[in-house]
């Protein structure tokens, strides 16, 4: 897909958001990290498939867990509990469209329950706030160009000033390449609410970053992420 787009200082934020969102539709990243037969084999009791499931997702689950807490022990406990529960309930599990998406959602819920027990926060309703530490993992995206790196650093600083829910949706969409349905499922939202939340986050970013720079950078992330998965 070739994109030719010009944005002046006076362009409306609606145009920016709509343009970025239109690019998203062409760059959703599917779950190619694991053989689809592995999940079915795991459910039937194949131990090797279970080990593959664990090895394939252990690192990315730990990375995602660190977005919510720096307590490594708590994260490892949650990941351990998740996989123990998966094995014990394997015969009752369905066949998710995306295994990664299912595991992200499950880990997130487990962590929130553990953190609530420790009274780190109380989660009430979809508008409740919670800790989220935005940091693009080194293995998530790699940008070589120096000017792009400078822009990435600037935008990351701005993102870290946003409310946690806005940080998370930006991370899931642009750094993990998830689509709206996947994001809504993970964050416990409906699809429309996910769309509005991302729109609001981009609007906030545009208040501190030139609209043209923001569009180019976020589009670049999506294209690079898609290229990494395809290759």
Secondary structure, 3 states (H helix, E strand, C coil): CCCCCCCCCCCCHHHHHHHHHHHHHCCCCCCCCCCHHHHHHHHCCCHHHHHHHHHHHHHHHHHHHCCCCCCHHHHHHHHHHHHHHHHHCHHHCCCCCCHHHHHHHHHHHHHHHHHHHCCCCCCCCCCCCCCCCCCCCCCCCCCCCHHHHHHHHHHHHHHCCCCHHHHHHHHHHHHCCCCHHHHHHHHCCCHHHHHHHHHHHHHHHHCCCCHHHHHHHHHHHHHHHHHHHHC
